[in-house]
Amino acid sequence: MISGYIYAAVWFILAAYLFYVGIKENRFFLIVAPFFVFLGGWALADELTAVDLMSGAYGWIYRGVAILMLIICALKYYLHRKNDE
């Protein structure tokens, strides 16, 4: 369906924006932007292949990468808050 391609395009557009902001303002976005590229690539691969990449073992890989990124963002936030005190 066309919505899968739109979904992938949104992730790629957000990644491009985060790269732009990361270069201009905050270097942390340079860490987050590749994750958005991963999400866009995953959504595009899910749309282009016959394999359902959002369930089964592939779904767990997807969730694992998302959890890893969540942990990295939480640690960065915690360290930033700790340094501000």
C-alpha positions in Angstrom: 0.0 0.0 0.0 1.0 3.6 -0.5 0.8 4.3 3.2 3.9 2.1 3.9 5.9 4.2 1.5 4.7 7.4 3.1 5.5 6.0 6.5 9.1 5.3 5.4 9.4 8.7 3.8 8.4 10.4 7.0 11.2 8.6 8.9 13.7 9.6 6.2 12.5 13.3 6.3 12.8 13.4 10.1 16.3 11.9 9.9 17.4 14.5 7.4 15.9 17.2 9.7 17.7 15.8 12.7 21.0 15.7 10.8 20.5 19.3 9.9 19.7 20.3 13.5 22.6 18.2 14.8 25.1 20.0 12.6 23.7 23.4 13.4 22.7 23.2 17.1 22.9 20.1 19.2 25.3 17.2 18.5 23.1 14.8 20.3 20.8 14.7 17.3 23.6 13.2 15.3 23.3 10.1 17.5 19.5 10.0 17.1 19.3 10.7 13.4 20.8 7.3 12.3 18.1 5.6 14.3 15.5 7.4 12.3 17.3 6.3 9.1 17.1 2.7 10.5 13.4 3.1 11.1 12.8 4.4 7.6 14.9 1.6 6.1 13.1 -1.0 8.1 9.7 0.4 7.1 10.8 0.5 3.4 12.2 -3.0 3.5 9.0 -4.2 5.2 7.0 -2.7 2.3 9.2 -3.9 -0.5 9.7 -7.5 0.7 7.2 -10.3 1.2 8.5 -10.9 4.7 6.7 -9.3 7.6 9.5 -7.5 9.4 7.3 -6.2 12.2 6.6 -9.6 13.7 8.4 -12.7 14.8 12.2 -12.7 15.2 12.5 -9.6 13.0 10.0 -7.8 15.2 12.2 -8.5 18.2 15.3 -7.2 16.4 13.3 -4.0 15.6 12.2 -3.7 19.3 15.7 -4.4 20.6 17.2 -1.6 18.5 14.4 0.7 19.7 15.0 -0.2 23.3 18.7 0.3 22.9 18.1 3.8 21.5 15.6 4.6 24.3 18.3 3.6 26.9 20.9 5.8 25.2 18.5 8.7 25.1 17.6 8.2 28.8 21.2 8.1 29.8 22.0 11.2 27.9 19.1 13.0 29.5 20.1 11.8 33.0 23.7 12.9 32.5 22.6 16.2 31.1 20.4 16.8 34.1 23.1 15.7 36.5 25.6 18.1 35.0 23.2 21.0 35.2 22.8 20.6 38.9 
